[in-house]
Amino acid sequence: MENNRKVPIKNILYIFSYIWDKAETIDFALKDNNDDFDSPNILAKLFIENINDILKIGIYREYKAHIEEIKGIKGKIDFKESINKLSFENAKAVCEYDNYDENNIINQIIKTTAYRLYKSDDIQETYIRELNNILLYFNNVDIINITEESFDIQFNRNNYYTYFLIMICKLINECTMLSEDDGKYKFINILDDDKKMELIFELFIYKFYEKELKNEYKVYSQQHLNWKLKNGKQDILPSMRMDTVLYGKHINKTIIIDTKYYPDYMKKSFYSEEDKRTLISGNLYQMNAYMNNINTDNELVGMLLYPMPYSENVISEKYNIDVVSNGVVKKAILQIQTINLNNEWRKIKEELINIIK
């Protein structure tokens, strides 16, 4: 493996499948595939399979308002503009009418993504030929410069059948960059972007437990906590939000999970003369604050969850801690846990469930 930070494309897709609420769809698409999952070809395969399903239904079209000077009458006449342009004297009129248009942002994203894959050196020839055929369906659609804002699409019952494909397009565009040498597109490792992956990992953990443990726990994301501080100005206190919280439905347990995503979550101790490495103290302080400010009568567990192979340090530790909940000092557990994102997906899934159960 070139970089111990690299996670197989297959696992990235599984991670996103939970974020997109499409875990079953991804599993079905990949379970019989024997491709090298470190290769971008699996993204091309997933794109092609989904665009072919959409083409069976038909390219998405939407009504767009057009205003132009035409011969005859169509839609609503703009009398003011028609008079200003002397249109009536030439047997014309400025008309405003709706046109059923396929050159919309959804199709522009699909075509641009197909073009990126087509122009990629990393895609096998079989998929290149299929992408060429797909592009023919979008002759009347523009290729655009895709930005993050391009994906701010208002989905509704008419266009929701394109949602999954658009999310795949978003992932592909985040994973590709234009080579300056030959105008070709190169696939990059999305996990090199620490800030982006920090948000992705946090959202994945929430969505994973929300789906997989829905019968055992109520799962919440970014739940707000109030500081147990009396008097003084409350509005100057910082916001305190927990990444993911699991409340047992039939189990007397509450679990706070705080996800972290660092190149290395072990640091050399500044005050130690020895080459001693310890956990980042700020993470422990943060979890301690959560555990002492949440009110629950349940057994309480606070978990710091770190991904691997981002770091080679394997940790699975539990510590006893006294916390104050509802005005009572009680015993709780502080858990430090790593999860290896380079494992087979089955093992990742089992491990995530086991660390809770």
Secondary structure as GFF3:
##gff-version 3
##sequence-region A 1 357
A	DSSP	alpha_helix	9	19	.	.	.	ID=ss1
A	DSSP	alpha_helix	23	30	.	.	.	ID=ss2
A	DSSP	alpha_helix	41	57	.	.	.	ID=ss3
A	DSSP	beta_strand	62	71	.	.	.	ID=ss4
A	DSSP	beta_strand	76	77	.	.	.	ID=ss5
A	DSSP	alpha_helix	79	84	.	.	.	ID=ss6
A	DSSP	three_ten_helix	88	90	.	.	.	ID=ss7
A	DSSP	beta_strand	92	101	.	.	.	ID=ss8
A	DSSP	alpha_helix	105	118	.	.	.	ID=ss9
A	DSSP	alpha_helix	125	136	.	.	.	ID=ss10
A	DSSP	three_ten_helix	148	151	.	.	.	ID=ss11
A	DSSP	three_ten_helix	160	162	.	.	.	ID=ss12
A	DSSP	alpha_helix	163	174	.	.	.	ID=ss13
A	DSSP	beta_strand	176	178	.	.	.	ID=ss14
A	DSSP	beta_strand	185	187	.	.	.	ID=ss15
A	DSSP	three_ten_helix	190	192	.	.	.	ID=ss16
A	DSSP	alpha_helix	194	212	.	.	.	ID=ss17
A	DSSP	beta_strand	217	225	.	.	.	ID=ss18
A	DSSP	beta_strand	240	248	.	.	.	ID=ss19
A	DSSP	beta_strand	253	259	.	.	.	ID=ss20
A	DSSP	beta_strand	266	268	.	.	.	ID=ss21
A	DSSP	beta_strand	277	279	.	.	.	ID=ss22
A	DSSP	alpha_helix	281	293	.	.	.	ID=ss23
A	DSSP	beta_strand	299	308	.	.	.	ID=ss24
A	DSSP	beta_strand	316	325	.	.	.	ID=ss25
A	DSSP	beta_strand	328	340	.	.	.	ID=ss26
A	DSSP	alpha_helix	345	354	.	.	.	ID=ss27
###
